[in-house]
Amino acid sequence: MSGSRHTKVTSIPAAERISGEETYRRKGEPVPDPDMHREGGTVSAKKQSLKAPIIVYSPHGNTLKVAEAAKRNLNELGAHSRVINLTGMSWEKMRAFDYAVLESADLLIFAFPVYGWRIIEPMEILLSKLPENGNNAYAGMIATYGGCTSGRALMQAGKILTGKGYGILGAAKIVASHSNILEGDTYPFVADPDIYRDHPDEEDLGKVRELMTGIVKKLRDPDPVQIGMEVLKPQFGLVRLLLKSPIYKRYGPSFPPGVTFDREKCIRCGKCVKACPVGIIKLNEYPERIGKCIKCHNCKRVCPAGAISFTGIWRKIIFHFGLQKLHELPFVKGEKPMTQIFM
């Protein structure tokens, strides 16, 4: 996407600024900041009162931690930023999201986890229904992933946003502790799970700060440089091959695996109900799903009785064919660098 889709902003010459300051002083009015810009003949303080909400979906808290850090960074840089946390919304509320709260934004930051090598579905729905950019706003993206691969999530989100007229000023992949711990506490696609357990750490959050600083610096330019989709392609070569394979096209949409409830083991404690970020688990006589599962596996992790287990074709693929030991293979090394920004 070219910068021509956004209004060109021209700096006021220094001599004109001095003359203007004297005029304001003589009138006894406040003097505008000299770094203000002129758009269409009127002075705009857009760059000074930058509105930059961060829209986040975070079933496990890793992405929220990153979003909160980004908010602090933006506010320290003089922007007005707040976190809009979509986690916990039902599917109905998600689809009825009030986009009016984003209308006056100059910059939108979207933060989301990678599930099955792609954007988590609730965030994908929100992005797909995002109105066309009518405010000459820009966007940034942050994807958290569990150590194996950030997949095609950044490119997927970038294509949606640029298609709606948003220039992408920067993006990041941030490594985090893997949320989908499989049976036996193994990570089938991660070489050494212990490496990722304490992420995102301070070094990762330092990269978030670097990203926010770079984006704000770009916004001070009359014609900000945007990043292309090519730099957001999957970073892991093996993933690029698998994404094009018939296997992924056939089985990819059903990954990660779903879950099933064992009534004989269930103690009806209700912890799974509280853990579900989309509220689809109801405790009647026993827990039941009444809507679409996002496969975050929160319910499985909090179940004290071990009454929730994986199901579906991916359980068969992983466990029947021994793929839970994939992390022992030499080519499963994960992405390097683990955390990276794209400017």
C-alpha positions in Angstrom: 0.0 0.0 0.0 1.4 3.4 -0.9 1.4 6.5 1.2 -0.8 8.2 -1.4 -3.8 6.8 0.4 -3.1 9.1 3.4 -3.2 12.8 3.5 0.1 14.5 2.8 1.2 16.6 5.8 3.5 19.6 5.2 5.6 21.2 7.9 5.1 24.9 8.5 8.3 26.9 7.6 10.2 28.2 10.6 9.7 31.9 9.6 6.0 31.4 9.4 5.9 29.7 12.8 7.7 32.7 14.4 5.3 35.1 12.7 2.4 33.0 13.9 3.6 32.9 17.5 3.8 36.7 17.6 0.3 36.9 16.3 -1.0 34.6 19.0 0.9 36.6 21.7 -0.6 39.9 20.6 -4.1 38.4 20.9 -3.3 37.0 24.3 -4.0 33.5 23.1 -2.0 30.3 23.8 0.8 29.7 21.3 0.4 26.4 19.4 3.3 23.9 19.6 5.9 24.6 16.9 5.8 21.0 15.9 2.2 21.2 14.8 1.4 20.6 11.2 -0.9 22.3 8.7 -3.5 20.2 6.8 -5.7 21.8 4.2 -5.0 25.3 5.5 -5.9 24.5 9.2 -3.5 23.8 12.0 -3.7 20.2 13.3 -2.2 18.9 16.5 -2.7 15.3 15.4 0.9 14.3 16.0 0.8 15.9 19.5 -2.4 14.3 20.7 -1.9 11.0 19.0 -4.7 8.6 19.8 -3.4 5.0 19.7 -5.7 2.3 21.2 -4.3 -1.2 21.5 -6.8 -3.9 20.6 -5.9 -7.2 22.2 -7.1 -10.8 22.5 -5.2 -12.9 25.1 -6.7 -16.1 26.4 -3.6 -16.9 28.5 -2.3 -13.5 29.4 0.9 -13.4 27.4 -0.4 -11.1 24.7 -2.1 -8.9 27.3 1.3 -8.5 29.1 2.8 -7.3 25.8 -0.2 -5.0 25.1 0.1 -3.3 28.5 3.8 -2.8 27.9 3.1 -1.2 24.5 0.5 1.1 26.1 3.0 2.3 28.7 5.6 2.9 25.9 3.2 4.9 23.8 2.0 7.0 26.7 5.7 7.7 27.7 6.2 8.9 24.1 3.4 11.5 24.5 0.6 9.5 22.9 -2.8 8.8 24.4 -3.1 5.0 24.5 -5.4 2.5 26.2 -5.9 -1.2 26.0 -9.2 -2.5 24.6 -9.2 -6.1 25.8 -11.6 -8.4 23.8 -10.8 -11.5 25.9 -13.9 -12.8 27.7 -16.4 -11.5 25.1 -18.9 -14.0 23.8 -19.1 -14.7 20.1 -22.2 -12.5 20.0 -20.5 -9.6 21.6 -17.5 -10.0 19.5 -19.5 -9.8 16.3 -21.4 -6.8 17.7 -18.2 -4.9 18.6 -18.7 -1.1 18.5 -16.1 0.1 16.0 -17.1 3.7 16.8 -14.6 3.6 19.7 -11.8 3.4 17.0 -13.1 6.1 14.7 -11.0 9.0 16.1 -7.8 6.9 16.3 -4.6 8.0 14.5 -2.9 4.7 15.1 -4.4 1.2 15.8 -2.2 -1.5 17.4 -3.6 -5.0 17.1 -2.1 -7.7 19.5 -3.0 -11.3 19.2 -1.7 -14.8 19.7 -0.9 -17.2 16.9 -3.0 -20.4 16.9 -2.4 -23.1 14.3 0.1 -20.8 12.5 -2.6 -18.1 12.0 -4.5 -15.3 13.8 -6.7 -16.5 16.6 -10.2 -16.6 15.3 -11.9 -13.9 17.4 -9.3 -11.4 16.3 -9.6 -12.5 12.7 -13.4 -11.8 12.9 -12.8 -8.3 14.4 -10.2 -7.5 11.7 -12.5 -8.7 8.9 -15.3 -6.5 10.1 -13.2 -3.5 10.7 -14.6 -0.6 8.6 -12.7 1.0 5.8 -10.1 3.5 7.0 -11.8 6.9 6.8 -9.5 8.7 9.2 -6.1 8.4 7.5 -5.1 6.2 10.4 -2.2 3.8 10.4 -1.7 0.4 12.1 0.8 -1.7 13.9 0.7 -5.4 14.8 2.1 -7.7 17.5 1.8 -11.5 17.3 2.8 -13.7 20.2 3.7 -17.3 19.6 4.8 -20.3 21.6 8.3 -20.9 20.3 7.8 -23.0 17.2 6.6 -20.5 14.6 4.6 -17.3 14.2 3.3 -18.9 11.0 1.4 -16.7 8.6 -0.4 -14.6 11.2 1.4 -11.3 10.7 1.0 -11.5 6.9 -2.6 -12.6 7.3 -3.5 -9.6 9.5 -1.4 -7.3 7.4 -3.3 -8.2 4.2 -6.6 -7.6 5.9 -5.6 -4.2 7.2 -4.0 -2.9 4.0 -7.0 -4.1 2.1 -9.1 -1.8 4.3 -6.8 1.2 3.7 -4.5 1.0 6.8 -0.8 1.6 6.2 1.3 -0.8 8.3 4.1 1.1 10.1 5.6 -1.7 12.0 5.0 -5.2 13.4 6.6 -7.7 15.8 6.6 -11.4 16.6 7.1 -11.9 20.4 8.0 -15.4 21.7 6.0 -16.5 24.7 5.5 -19.6 26.8 3.5 -22.1 24.8 -0.2 -22.3 25.7 -1.0 -25.7 24.2 0.9 -28.1 26.5 0.2 -31.5 25.2 -0.3 -34.7 27.3 3.0 -35.6 29.1 3.9 -31.9 29.2 5.6 -32.1 25.8 5.6 -29.5 23.1 5.5 -31.5 19.9 6.8 -28.7 17.6 9.2 -27.0 20.0 12.8 -28.3 20.5 13.3 -27.2 24.1 10.2 -26.0 25.9 12.1 -24.7 28.9 13.6 -22.0 26.7 10.2 -20.3 26.3 8.6 -20.8 29.7 9.5 -17.4 31.1 8.7 -15.4 28.0 7.8 -12.7 27.2 10.7 -11.4 29.4 12.3 -8.0 29.8 14.3 -8.4 26.6 11.1 -9.2 24.6 9.4 -6.2 26.1 12.4 -4.1 25.2 11.7 -5.0 21.6 8.1 -3.9 22.1 9.4 -0.6 23.3 11.6 -0.4 20.2 8.7 -1.0 18.0 6.5 1.6 19.6 9.3 4.2 19.5 9.9 3.4 15.8 6.2 3.7 14.9 5.8 7.1 16.7 9.0 8.3 15.0 7.5 7.4 11.6 4.3 9.2 12.4 6.2 12.4 12.9 7.2 12.2 9.2 4.8 13.9 6.7 4.8 10.7 4.6 5.5 7.7 7.0 7.3 4.7 5.5 5.1 1.6 5.5 6.3 -2.0 5.6 5.5 -4.4 2.8 3.9 -7.8 3.1 7.0 -9.5 1.9 8.8 -8.9 5.2 5.9 -10.5 7.0 6.0 -13.8 5.3 6.4 -16.9 7.5 9.9 -16.8 9.0 10.4 -20.6 9.3 11.3 -22.2 6.0 9.6 -25.5 6.8 6.4 -23.7 7.6 6.4 -21.9 4.3 6.5 -25.3 2.6 3.9 -26.9 4.8 1.5 -24.0 4.3 1.5 -24.8 0.6 1.1 -28.6 1.1 -2.2 -30.6 0.5 -1.9 -31.8 4.2 -2.2 -28.3 5.6 -5.0 -27.4 3.2 -6.9 -30.5 4.3 -6.1 -30.6 8.0 -4.8 -27.1 8.9 -8.2 -25.5 9.6 -8.9 -28.1 12.3 -5.6 -27.4 14.2 -5.1 -27.1 17.2 -7.0 -30.2 18.4 -10.3 -29.8 20.2 -11.2 -31.1 23.6 -13.6 -33.6 25.1 -15.1 -34.0 28.6 -14.9 -37.3 30.5 -18.0 -37.5 32.8 -16.6 -40.3 34.9 -13.6 -38.2 35.9 -15.4 -34.9 36.2 -15.9 -33.6 39.7 -18.2 -30.7 38.6 -16.0 -28.0 40.1 -16.8 -25.4 37.4 -13.2 -24.3 36.9 -13.5 -25.0 33.2 -16.6 -22.7 32.9 -14.7 -19.8 34.4 -11.6 -20.4 32.3 -13.3 -20.3 28.9 -12.6 -16.9 27.3 -15.7 -17.1 25.0 -18.1 -18.5 27.6 -19.2 -21.5 25.7 -18.9 -24.0 28.6 -22.0 -24.4 30.8 -22.2 -26.5 33.9 -25.5 -28.3 33.8 -25.3 -31.8 35.2 -21.9 -31.9 33.7 -19.9 -29.4 31.6 -21.2 -28.9 28.1 -20.1 -26.8 25.2 -22.8 -24.7 23.7 -20.9 -22.8 21.0 -17.7 -22.8 18.9 -14.5 -23.6 20.8 -11.4 -21.5 20.0 -9.1 -24.3 21.1 -7.2 -22.3 23.7 -7.2 -25.3 26.0 -7.6 -23.2 29.1 -10.2 -25.6 30.3 -7.9 -28.6 30.0 -5.1 -26.9 31.9 -7.3 -25.8 34.9 -9.1 -29.1 35.3 -7.9 -30.7 38.6 -9.4 -34.1 37.8 -7.9 -34.6 34.3 -11.4 -35.0 32.9 -10.6 -32.9 29.8 -8.5 -34.3 27.0 -7.7 -33.7 23.3 -9.9 -35.1 20.6 -10.4 -35.0 16.8 -8.1 -35.7 13.9 -5.1 -33.9 15.3 -5.1 -36.0 18.4 -4.9 -39.0 16.2 -2.2 -37.5 14.1 -0.1 -36.4 17.1 -0.4 -39.4 19.3 -1.1 -42.3 17.0 1.8 -41.4 14.8 4.2 -40.4 17.6 4.4 -36.8 16.6 4.5 -35.8 20.3 8.2 -36.5 19.9 8.7 -34.1 17.0 10.5 -31.7 19.3 13.4 -34.3 19.4 14.0 -34.1 15.6 17.0 -32.0 14.5 15.1 -29.8 12.1 12.5 -28.6 14.6 14.5 -25.7 16.0 11.9 -22.9 16.0 12.3 -19.5 14.5 15.5 -17.4 14.9 15.5 -14.8 16.2 12.7 -15.8 18.5 11.6 -12.2 19.0 11.8 -9.7 16.1 10.4 -6.4 15.0 9.7 -5.4 11.4 10.0 -1.7 10.5 
